[in-house]
Amino acid sequence: MSLRPALVLAFSAVAVLAAGQASAHAKVVSSSPAENATVAAPPQITLRFNEKLQPKFSSFELMTGKTVAPVKVTVSQDKLSLVGTPKRPLTAGTYEVKWHAVTADAHRMEGAYTFTVR
């Protein structure tokens, strides 16, 4: 085998491994209420992830405008979901869920979505 095919094979292997690692980050696979949904005041907000969360480093804030709505956030027993229970019933308006999550790969991921309470 000449040097050139060996180098191509080596670079290809590195590219495949790097692509696999890059995609191994926490992603929200479902949420309740769903993104952009209009709902009655929910008793809980749940975000389900594709990987187990590090509870100490994963949470979310519930925002209405620039105000933080008080919510108690816990990680589910299977460590795949963030579950937030508002401390008071949510009033009509648009809410933004700003989440951050850390999984076993130790990368902090974050995102946000909105829903509306009628």
N, CA, C and O atoms as CSV, one atom per row, in Angstrom:
chain,resi,resn,atom,element,x,y,z
A,1,MET,N,N,0.860,-1.174,0.000
A,1,MET,CA,C,0.000,0.000,0.000
A,1,MET,C,C,0.899,1.227,0.000
A,1,MET,O,O,1.805,1.342,0.826
A,2,SER,N,N,0.649,2.132,-0.916
A,2,SER,CA,C,1.448,3.353,-0.970
A,2,SER,C,C,1.002,4.295,0.141
A,2,SER,O,O,-0.019,4.070,0.791
A,3,LEU,N,N,1.757,5.320,0.341
A,3,LEU,CA,C,1.489,6.265,1.423
A,3,LEU,C,C,0.182,7.028,1.221
A,3,LEU,O,O,-0.546,7.269,2.184
A,4,ARG,N,N,-0.121,7.408,-0.012
A,4,ARG,CA,C,-1.320,8.215,-0.276
A,4,ARG,C,C,-2.615,7.477,0.105
A,4,ARG,O,O,-3.412,8.047,0.851
A,5,PRO,N,N,-2.873,6.244,-0.363
A,5,PRO,CA,C,-4.099,5.551,0.061
A,5,PRO,C,C,-4.161,5.348,1.578
A,5,PRO,O,O,-5.240,5.404,2.167
A,6,ALA,N,N,-3.033,5.118,2.196
A,6,ALA,CA,C,-3.010,4.937,3.654
A,6,ALA,C,C,-3.430,6.220,4.353
A,6,ALA,O,O,-4.184,6.176,5.324
A,7,LEU,N,N,-2.948,7.369,3.869
A,7,LEU,CA,C,-3.334,8.650,4.456
A,7,LEU,C,C,-4.816,8.938,4.246
A,7,LEU,O,O,-5.489,9.425,5.154
A,8,VAL,N,N,-5.327,8.639,3.053
A,8,VAL,CA,C,-6.753,8.835,2.777
A,8,VAL,C,C,-7.581,7.980,3.723
A,8,VAL,O,O,-8.575,8.454,4.274
A,9,LEU,N,N,-7.190,6.736,3.917
A,9,LEU,CA,C,-7.910,5.836,4.824
A,9,LEU,C,C,-7.853,6.361,6.256
A,9,LEU,O,O,-8.859,6.328,6.965
A,10,ALA,N,N,-6.699,6.841,6.687
A,10,ALA,CA,C,-6.551,7.356,8.051
A,10,ALA,C,C,-7.412,8.600,8.257
A,10,ALA,O,O,-8.098,8.708,9.273
A,11,PHE,N,N,-7.389,9.539,7.310
A,11,PHE,CA,C,-8.206,10.747,7.434
A,11,PHE,C,C,-9.697,10.411,7.401
A,11,PHE,O,O,-10.484,11.042,8.105
A,12,SER,N,N,-10.088,9.441,6.603
A,12,SER,CA,C,-11.496,9.032,6.547
A,12,SER,C,C,-11.951,8.471,7.884
A,12,SER,O,O,-13.049,8.776,8.350
A,13,ALA,N,N,-11.108,7.653,8.499
A,13,ALA,CA,C,-11.456,7.069,9.798
A,13,ALA,C,C,-11.610,8.163,10.849
A,13,ALA,O,O,-12.540,8.125,11.655
A,14,VAL,N,N,-10.696,9.141,10.843
A,14,VAL,CA,C,-10.781,10.249,11.803
A,14,VAL,C,C,-12.058,11.057,11.573
A,14,VAL,O,O,-12.722,11.449,12.533
A,15,ALA,N,N,-12.403,11.308,10.321
A,15,ALA,CA,C,-13.616,12.081,10.002
A,15,ALA,C,C,-14.867,11.365,10.491
A,15,ALA,O,O,-15.775,12.001,11.026
A,16,VAL,N,N,-14.922,10.064,10.314
A,16,VAL,CA,C,-16.090,9.295,10.767
A,16,VAL,C,C,-16.193,9.339,12.288
A,16,VAL,O,O,-17.284,9.534,12.822
A,17,LEU,N,N,-15.091,9.163,12.986
A,17,LEU,CA,C,-15.109,9.213,14.447
A,17,LEU,C,C,-15.492,10.599,14.949
A,17,LEU,O,O,-16.273,10.717,15.893
A,18,ALA,N,N,-14.963,11.638,14.341
A,18,ALA,CA,C,-15.284,13.004,14.757
A,18,ALA,C,C,-16.750,13.307,14.525
A,18,ALA,O,O,-17.377,13.953,15.364
A,19,ALA,N,N,-17.313,12.862,13.418
A,19,ALA,CA,C,-18.738,13.095,13.143
A,19,ALA,C,C,-19.607,12.404,14.177
A,19,ALA,O,O,-20.627,12.958,14.588
A,20,GLY,N,N,-19.231,11.217,14.604
A,20,GLY,CA,C,-19.993,10.497,15.620
A,20,GLY,C,C,-19.967,11.210,16.953
A,20,GLY,O,O,-20.979,11.254,17.652
A,21,GLN,N,N,-18.821,11.770,17.318
A,21,GLN,CA,C,-18.713,12.488,18.582
A,21,GLN,C,C,-19.445,13.815,18.529
A,21,GLN,O,O,-20.043,14.225,19.524
A,22,ALA,N,N,-19.414,14.492,17.400
A,22,ALA,CA,C,-20.060,15.794,17.291
A,22,ALA,C,C,-21.563,15.686,17.447
A,22,ALA,O,O,-22.198,16.623,17.931
A,23,SER,N,N,-22.147,14.570,17.051
A,23,SER,CA,C,-23.593,14.427,17.140
A,23,SER,C,C,-24.041,13.896,18.497
A,23,SER,O,O,-25.240,13.738,18.728
A,24,ALA,N,N,-23.111,13.619,19.388
A,24,ALA,CA,C,-23.448,13.022,20.679
A,24,ALA,C,C,-23.683,14.089,21.738
A,24,ALA,O,O,-23.023,14.085,22.777
A,25,HIS,N,N,-24.610,14.998,21.490
A,25,HIS,CA,C,-24.948,16.037,22.449
A,25,HIS,C,C,-26.426,15.946,22.790
A,25,HIS,O,O,-27.223,15.371,22.048
A,26,ALA,N,N,-26.767,16.524,23.925
A,26,ALA,CA,C,-28.154,16.502,24.377
A,26,ALA,C,C,-29.053,17.262,23.412
A,26,ALA,O,O,-28.751,18.387,23.013
A,27,LYS,N,N,-30.147,16.636,23.048
A,27,LYS,CA,C,-31.156,17.267,22.194
A,27,LYS,C,C,-32.522,17.003,22.807
A,27,LYS,O,O,-32.777,15.921,23.336
A,28,VAL,N,N,-33.392,17.994,22.734
A,28,VAL,CA,C,-34.768,17.804,23.179
A,28,VAL,C,C,-35.477,16.977,22.105
A,28,VAL,O,O,-35.494,17.356,20.933
A,29,VAL,N,N,-36.061,15.846,22.510
A,29,VAL,CA,C,-36.795,15.009,21.551
A,29,VAL,C,C,-38.300,15.231,21.654
A,29,VAL,O,O,-39.040,14.913,20.723
A,30,SER,N,N,-38.758,15.778,22.786
A,30,SER,CA,C,-40.173,16.131,22.922
A,30,SER,C,C,-40.319,17.104,24.087
A,30,SER,O,O,-39.476,17.177,24.981
A,31,SER,N,N,-41.417,17.843,24.041
A,31,SER,CA,C,-41.709,18.765,25.140
A,31,SER,C,C,-43.212,18.850,25.328
A,31,SER,O,O,-43.995,18.662,24.397
A,32,SER,N,N,-43.587,19.139,26.568
A,32,SER,CA,C,-44.993,19.313,26.898
A,32,SER,C,C,-45.091,20.495,27.854
A,32,SER,O,O,-44.564,20.430,28.965
A,33,PRO,N,N,-45.754,21.571,27.445
A,33,PRO,CA,C,-46.410,21.814,26.182
A,33,PRO,C,C,-45.401,21.804,25.024
A,33,PRO,O,O,-44.212,22.064,25.205
A,34,ALA,N,N,-45.917,21.496,23.844
A,34,ALA,CA,C,-45.078,21.443,22.653
A,34,ALA,C,C,-44.686,22.850,22.218
A,34,ALA,O,O,-45.334,23.834,22.575
A,35,GLU,N,N,-43.623,22.918,21.447
A,35,GLU,CA,C,-43.163,24.205,20.912
A,35,GLU,C,C,-44.268,24.864,20.096
A,35,GLU,O,O,-44.910,24.215,19.271
A,36,ASN,N,N,-44.486,26.152,20.330
A,36,ASN,CA,C,-45.485,26.983,19.643
A,36,ASN,C,C,-46.940,26.578,19.912
A,36,ASN,O,O,-47.844,27.060,19.229
A,37,ALA,N,N,-47.177,25.708,20.885
A,37,ALA,CA,C,-48.544,25.282,21.206
A,37,ALA,C,C,-49.277,26.373,21.989
A,37,ALA,O,O,-48.657,27.180,22.682
A,38,THR,N,N,-50.597,26.382,21.869
A,38,THR,CA,C,-51.455,27.221,22.700
A,38,THR,C,C,-52.268,26.266,23.556
A,38,THR,O,O,-52.992,25.417,23.037
A,39,VAL,N,N,-52.146,26.411,24.880
A,39,VAL,CA,C,-52.711,25.433,25.808
A,39,VAL,C,C,-53.357,26.130,27.000
A,39,VAL,O,O,-53.122,27.311,27.254
A,40,ALA,N,N,-54.183,25.362,27.733
A,40,ALA,CA,C,-54.633,25.805,29.055
A,40,ALA,C,C,-53.406,25.755,29.966
A,40,ALA,O,O,-52.428,25.077,29.651
A,41,ALA,N,N,-53.453,26.465,31.083
A,41,ALA,CA,C,-52.298,26.517,31.985
A,41,ALA,C,C,-51.834,25.107,32.355
A,41,ALA,O,O,-52.588,24.362,32.982
A,42,PRO,N,N,-50.617,24.727,31.982
A,42,PRO,CA,C,-50.150,23.374,32.292
A,42,PRO,C,C,-49.704,23.260,33.751
A,42,PRO,O,O,-49.116,24.197,34.290
A,43,PRO,N,N,-49.976,22.122,34.392
A,43,PRO,CA,C,-49.505,21.934,35.761
A,43,PRO,C,C,-48.006,21.650,35.812
A,43,PRO,O,O,-47.365,21.854,36.843
A,44,GLN,N,N,-47.442,21.171,34.678
A,44,GLN,CA,C,-46.014,20.886,34.596
A,44,GLN,C,C,-45.511,21.176,33.184
A,44,GLN,O,O,-46.273,21.153,32.218
A,45,ILE,N,N,-44.226,21.446,33.089
A,45,ILE,CA,C,-43.543,21.588,31.805
A,45,ILE,C,C,-42.485,20.494,31.775
A,45,ILE,O,O,-41.688,20.371,32.705
A,46,THR,N,N,-42.477,19.699,30.709
A,46,THR,CA,C,-41.558,18.574,30.614
A,46,THR,C,C,-40.768,18.643,29.315
A,46,THR,O,O,-41.341,18.820,28.240
A,47,LEU,N,N,-39.457,18.503,29.418
A,47,LEU,CA,C,-38.575,18.412,28.262
A,47,LEU,C,C,-37.888,17.059,28.320
A,47,LEU,O,O,-37.215,16.745,29.301
A,48,ARG,N,N,-38.050,16.260,27.281
A,48,ARG,CA,C,-37.439,14.924,27.214
A,48,ARG,C,C,-36.235,14.997,26.278
A,48,ARG,O,O,-36.319,15.564,25.189
A,49,PHE,N,N,-35.119,14.418,26.711
A,49,PHE,CA,C,-33.861,14.466,25.972
A,49,PHE,C,C,-33.480,13.098,25.415
A,49,PHE,O,O,-34.022,12.072,25.825
A,50,ASN,N,N,-32.544,13.104,24.479
A,50,ASN,CA,C,-32.092,11.874,23.843
A,50,ASN,C,C,-31.005,11.162,24.638
A,50,ASN,O,O,-30.653,10.028,24.316
A,51,GLU,N,N,-30.475,11.796,25.655
A,51,GLU,CA,C,-29.423,11.217,26.488
A,51,GLU,C,C,-29.697,11.513,27.953
A,51,GLU,O,O,-30.418,12.454,28.285
A,52,LYS,N,N,-29.109,10.695,28.831
A,52,LYS,CA,C,-29.270,10.927,30.265
A,52,LYS,C,C,-28.575,12.217,30.670
A,52,LYS,O,O,-27.471,12.525,30.223
A,53,LEU,N,N,-29.259,12.959,31.532
A,53,LEU,CA,C,-28.790,14.262,31.991
A,53,LEU,C,C,-27.952,14.150,33.256
A,53,LEU,O,O,-28.123,13.226,34.052
A,54,GLN,N,N,-27.052,15.098,33.429
A,54,GLN,CA,C,-26.348,15.275,34.693
A,54,GLN,C,C,-27.229,16.218,35.520
A,54,GLN,O,O,-27.250,17.419,35.250
A,55,PRO,N,N,-27.957,15.705,36.521
A,55,PRO,CA,C,-28.929,16.526,37.244
A,55,PRO,C,C,-28.358,17.819,37.827
A,55,PRO,O,O,-29.036,18.847,37.820
A,56,LYS,N,N,-27.151,17.783,38.319
A,56,LYS,CA,C,-26.546,18.937,38.965
A,56,LYS,C,C,-26.343,20.109,37.993
A,56,LYS,O,O,-26.272,21.262,38.417
A,57,PHE,N,N,-26.249,19.810,36.693
A,57,PHE,CA,C,-25.908,20.832,35.709
A,57,PHE,C,C,-26.990,21.052,34.652
A,57,PHE,O,O,-26.732,21.690,33.631
A,58,SER,N,N,-28.186,20.539,34.882
A,58,SER,CA,C,-29.262,20.624,33.886
A,58,SER,C,C,-30.507,21.236,34.522
A,58,SER,O,O,-30.905,20.850,35.621
A,59,SER,N,N,-31.118,22.192,33.824
A,59,SER,CA,C,-32.309,22.843,34.354
A,59,SER,C,C,-32.932,23.714,33.272
A,59,SER,O,O,-32.489,23.698,32.124
A,60,PHE,N,N,-33.959,24.472,33.640
A,60,PHE,CA,C,-34.503,25.481,32.738
A,60,PHE,C,C,-35.130,26.608,33.531
A,60,PHE,O,O,-35.448,26.473,34.713
A,61,GLU,N,N,-35.296,27.730,32.836
A,61,GLU,CA,C,-36.012,28.879,33.379
A,61,GLU,C,C,-37.254,29.075,32.535
A,61,GLU,O,O,-37.250,28.814,31.332
A,62,LEU,N,N,-38.297,29.528,33.164
A,62,LEU,CA,C,-39.540,29.844,32.473
A,62,LEU,C,C,-39.692,31.356,32.501
A,62,LEU,O,O,-39.818,31.963,33.564
A,63,MET,N,N,-39.678,31.951,31.318
A,63,MET,CA,C,-39.710,33.405,31.199
A,63,MET,C,C,-41.042,33.855,30.601
A,63,MET,O,O,-41.592,33.208,29.710
A,64,THR,N,N,-41.542,34.971,31.110
A,64,THR,CA,C,-42.660,35.652,30.488
A,64,THR,C,C,-42.205,37.084,30.288
A,64,THR,O,O,-42.144,37.872,31.232
A,65,GLY,N,N,-41.889,37.406,29.049
A,65,GLY,CA,C,-41.233,38.689,28.790
A,65,GLY,C,C,-39.843,38.633,29.397
A,65,GLY,O,O,-39.078,37.712,29.111
A,66,LYS,N,N,-39.509,39.608,30.231
A,66,LYS,CA,C,-38.196,39.625,30.887
A,66,LYS,C,C,-38.277,39.117,32.322
A,66,LYS,O,O,-37.289,39.158,33.056
A,67,THR,N,N,-39.453,38.638,32.720
A,67,THR,CA,C,-39.668,38.173,34.083
A,67,THR,C,C,-39.536,36.657,34.155
A,67,THR,O,O,-40.044,35.936,33.296
A,68,VAL,N,N,-38.852,36.188,35.184
A,68,VAL,CA,C,-38.730,34.746,35.408
A,68,VAL,C,C,-39.944,34.292,36.206
A,68,VAL,O,O,-40.204,34.797,37.298
A,69,ALA,N,N,-40.689,33.331,35.650
A,69,ALA,CA,C,-41.823,32.751,36.380
A,69,ALA,C,C,-41.266,31.697,37.336
A,69,ALA,O,O,-40.510,30.825,36.908
A,70,PRO,N,N,-41.621,31.759,38.616
A,70,PRO,CA,C,-41.069,30.788,39.569
A,70,PRO,C,C,-41.527,29.366,39.252
A,70,PRO,O,O,-42.721,29.088,39.139
A,71,VAL,N,N,-40.547,28.478,39.112
A,71,VAL,CA,C,-40.824,27.083,38.775
A,71,VAL,C,C,-39.783,26.198,39.464
A,71,VAL,O,O,-38.600,26.535,39.510
A,72,LYS,N,N,-40.238,25.071,39.996
A,72,LYS,CA,C,-39.326,24.106,40.617
A,72,LYS,C,C,-39.000,23.055,39.561
A,72,LYS,O,O,-39.894,22.362,39.076
A,73,VAL,N,N,-37.716,22.937,39.203
A,73,VAL,CA,C,-37.293,22.013,38.149
A,73,VAL,C,C,-36.542,20.845,38.767
A,73,VAL,O,O,-35.644,21.032,39.588
A,74,THR,N,N,-36.922,19.632,38.361
A,74,THR,CA,C,-36.245,18.410,38.785
A,74,THR,C,C,-35.905,17.576,37.552
A,74,THR,O,O,-36.439,17.799,36.466
A,75,VAL,N,N,-35.015,16.621,37.741
A,75,VAL,CA,C,-34.689,15.662,36.689
A,75,VAL,C,C,-35.444,14.378,37.011
A,75,VAL,O,O,-35.463,13.927,38.157
A,76,SER,N,N,-36.068,13.795,35.987
A,76,SER,CA,C,-36.854,12.569,36.185
A,76,SER,C,C,-35.969,11.427,36.680
A,76,SER,O,O,-34.745,11.483,36.565
A,77,GLN,N,N,-36.598,10.399,37.228
A,77,GLN,CA,C,-35.872,9.264,37.781
A,77,GLN,C,C,-35.008,8.570,36.732
A,77,GLN,O,O,-33.920,8.092,37.052
A,78,ASP,N,N,-35.475,8.507,35.479
A,78,ASP,CA,C,-34.672,7.876,34.423
A,78,ASP,C,C,-33.605,8.812,33.860
A,78,ASP,O,O,-32.838,8.419,32.981
A,79,LYS,N,N,-33.551,10.052,34.364
A,79,LYS,CA,C,-32.575,11.082,34.004
A,79,LYS,C,C,-32.666,11.522,32.542
A,79,LYS,O,O,-31.702,12.070,32.007
A,80,LEU,N,N,-33.801,11.292,31.893
A,80,LEU,CA,C,-33.982,11.700,30.504
A,80,LEU,C,C,-34.857,12.940,30.355
A,80,LEU,O,O,-34.985,13.470,29.252
A,81,SER,N,N,-35.460,13.409,31.443
A,81,SER,CA,C,-36.382,14.542,31.341
A,81,SER,C,C,-36.129,15.582,32.422
A,81,SER,O,O,-35.740,15.267,33.546
A,82,LEU,N,N,-36.365,16.836,32.040
A,82,LEU,CA,C,-36.464,17.931,32.994
A,82,LEU,C,C,-37.946,18.185,33.202
A,82,LEU,O,O,-38.694,18.325,32.234
A,83,VAL,N,N,-38.379,18.247,34.456
A,83,VAL,CA,C,-39.781,18.454,34.776
A,83,VAL,C,C,-39.883,19.682,35.673
A,83,VAL,O,O,-39.296,19.732,36.754
A,84,GLY,N,N,-40.640,20.671,35.200
A,84,GLY,CA,C,-40.807,21.896,35.964
A,84,GLY,C,C,-42.238,22.062,36.422
A,84,GLY,O,O,-43.173,21.919,35.634
A,85,THR,N,N,-42.406,22.364,37.693
A,85,THR,CA,C,-43.730,22.603,38.265
A,85,THR,C,C,-43.813,24.072,38.662
A,85,THR,O,O,-43.109,24.510,39.572
A,86,PRO,N,N,-44.677,24.845,37.978
A,86,PRO,CA,C,-44.821,26.259,38.347
A,86,PRO,C,C,-45.275,26.391,39.801
A,86,PRO,O,O,-46.110,25.619,40.272
A,87,LYS,N,N,-44.722,27.369,40.501
A,87,LYS,CA,C,-45.091,27.580,41.905
A,87,LYS,C,C,-46.452,28.234,42.035
A,87,LYS,O,O,-47.079,28.169,43.093
A,88,ARG,N,N,-46.918,28.875,40.945
A,88,ARG,CA,C,-48.270,29.447,40.877
A,88,ARG,C,C,-48.841,29.083,39.516
A,88,ARG,O,O,-48.086,28.882,38.564
A,89,PRO,N,N,-50.166,28.995,39.409
A,89,PRO,CA,C,-50.759,28.714,38.090
A,89,PRO,C,C,-50.317,29.770,37.067
A,89,PRO,O,O,-50.276,30.961,37.375
A,90,LEU,N,N,-49.991,29.328,35.864
A,90,LEU,CA,C,-49.576,30.251,34.814
A,90,LEU,C,C,-50.775,31.027,34.298
A,90,LEU,O,O,-51.847,30.462,34.087
A,91,THR,N,N,-50.590,32.313,34.098
A,91,THR,CA,C,-51.656,33.167,33.571
A,91,THR,C,C,-51.535,33.226,32.051
A,91,THR,O,O,-50.536,32.787,31.482
A,92,ALA,N,N,-52.543,33.762,31.412
A,92,ALA,CA,C,-52.538,33.873,29.949
A,92,ALA,C,C,-51.327,34.675,29.483
A,92,ALA,O,O,-50.952,35.675,30.095
A,93,GLY,N,N,-50.726,34.219,28.391
A,93,GLY,CA,C,-49.574,34.913,27.825
A,93,GLY,C,C,-48.618,33.943,27.164
A,93,GLY,O,O,-48.847,32.734,27.139
A,94,THR,N,N,-47.546,34.495,26.630
A,94,THR,CA,C,-46.521,33.689,25.964
A,94,THR,C,C,-45.375,33.446,26.937
A,94,THR,O,O,-44.928,34.358,27.632
A,95,TYR,N,N,-44.907,32.204,26.975
A,95,TYR,CA,C,-43.824,31.793,27.863
A,95,TYR,C,C,-42.671,31.236,27.037
A,95,TYR,O,O,-42.875,30.576,26.019
A,96,GLU,N,N,-41.466,31.515,27.496
A,96,GLU,CA,C,-40.273,30.967,26.860
A,96,GLU,C,C,-39.584,30.042,27.855
A,96,GLU,O,O,-39.337,30.417,29.001
A,97,VAL,N,N,-39.281,28.842,27.407
A,97,VAL,CA,C,-38.533,27.878,28.213
A,97,VAL,C,C,-37.085,27.955,27.737
A,97,VAL,O,O,-36.787,27.605,26.595
A,98,LYS,N,N,-36.179,28.415,28.616
A,98,LYS,CA,C,-34.753,28.490,28.296
A,98,LYS,C,C,-34.056,27.376,29.072
A,98,LYS,O,O,-33.926,27.441,30.294
A,99,TRP,N,N,-33.607,26.347,28.338
A,99,TRP,CA,C,-33.018,25.183,28.996
A,99,TRP,C,C,-31.515,25.101,28.777
A,99,TRP,O,O,-30.972,25.637,27.811
A,100,HIS,N,N,-30.864,24.412,29.704
A,100,HIS,CA,C,-29.462,24.037,29.545
A,100,HIS,C,C,-29.326,22.625,30.097
A,100,HIS,O,O,-29.951,22.269,31.096
A,101,ALA,N,N,-28.498,21.832,29.429
A,101,ALA,CA,C,-28.356,20.433,29.821
A,101,ALA,C,C,-26.921,19.973,29.619
A,101,ALA,O,O,-26.241,20.383,28.678
A,102,VAL,N,N,-26.482,19.115,30.521
A,102,VAL,CA,C,-25.173,18.486,30.423
A,102,VAL,C,C,-25.400,16.982,30.530
A,102,VAL,O,O,-26.108,16.506,31.418
A,103,THR,N,N,-24.780,16.239,29.602
A,103,THR,CA,C,-24.874,14.779,29.619
A,103,THR,C,C,-23.497,14.207,29.934
A,103,THR,O,O,-22.588,14.946,30.312
A,104,ALA,N,N,-23.341,12.904,29.781
A,104,ALA,CA,C,-22.087,12.232,30.134
A,104,ALA,C,C,-20.884,12.773,29.371
A,104,ALA,O,O,-19.758,12.685,29.861
A,105,ASP,N,N,-21.098,13.332,28.179
A,105,ASP,CA,C,-19.956,13.861,27.417
A,105,ASP,C,C,-19.454,15.195,27.972
A,105,ASP,O,O,-18.457,15.728,27.485
A,106,ALA,N,N,-20.129,15.734,28.979
A,106,ALA,CA,C,-19.746,16.955,29.702
A,106,ALA,C,C,-19.886,18.237,28.887
A,106,ALA,O,O,-19.432,19.293,29.328
A,107,HIS,N,N,-20.502,18.169,27.715
A,107,HIS,CA,C,-20.745,19.390,26.942
A,107,HIS,C,C,-22.062,20.010,27.380
A,107,HIS,O,O,-23.078,19.324,27.493
A,108,ARG,N,N,-22.036,21.309,27.626
A,108,ARG,CA,C,-23.252,22.032,27.992
A,108,ARG,C,C,-23.963,22.446,26.710
A,108,ARG,O,O,-23.380,23.116,25.858
A,109,MET,N,N,-25.202,22.050,26.579
A,109,MET,CA,C,-26.037,22.423,25.446
A,109,MET,C,C,-27.152,23.302,25.997
A,109,MET,O,O,-27.546,23.167,27.155
A,110,GLU,N,N,-27.651,24.195,25.168
A,110,GLU,CA,C,-28.758,25.040,25.606
A,110,GLU,C,C,-29.664,25.351,24.429
A,110,GLU,O,O,-29.274,25.254,23.265
A,111,GLY,N,N,-30.863,25.722,24.766
A,111,GLY,CA,C,-31.836,26.057,23.741
A,111,GLY,C,C,-33.043,26.723,24.372
A,111,GLY,O,O,-33.080,26.952,25.581
A,112,ALA,N,N,-34.020,27.029,23.551
A,112,ALA,CA,C,-35.223,27.692,24.043
A,112,ALA,C,C,-36.375,27.413,23.092
A,112,ALA,O,O,-36.174,27.141,21.909
A,113,TYR,N,N,-37.573,27.485,23.628
A,113,TYR,CA,C,-38.779,27.413,22.804
A,113,TYR,C,C,-39.890,28.148,23.518
A,113,TYR,O,O,-39.782,28.433,24.711
A,114,THR,N,N,-40.962,28.459,22.799
A,114,THR,CA,C,-42.074,29.184,23.402
A,114,THR,C,C,-43.367,28.384,23.283
A,114,THR,O,O,-43.522,27.529,22.411
A,115,PHE,N,N,-44.281,28.693,24.187
A,115,PHE,CA,C,-45.658,28.214,24.106
A,115,PHE,C,C,-46.537,29.321,24.685
A,115,PHE,O,O,-46.050,30.232,25.355
A,116,THR,N,N,-47.824,29.227,24.418
A,116,THR,CA,C,-48.767,30.251,24.869
A,116,THR,C,C,-49.840,29.629,25.731
A,116,THR,O,O,-50.376,28.568,25.415
A,117,VAL,N,N,-50.149,30.311,26.839
A,117,VAL,CA,C,-51.251,29.907,27.710
A,117,VAL,C,C,-52.441,30.793,27.355
A,117,VAL,O,O,-52.328,32.019,27.328
A,118,ARG,N,N,-53.585,30.160,27.082
A,118,ARG,CA,C,-54.788,30.939,26.720
A,118,ARG,C,C,-55.597,31.313,27.936
A,118,ARG,O,O,-56.634,31.964,27.812
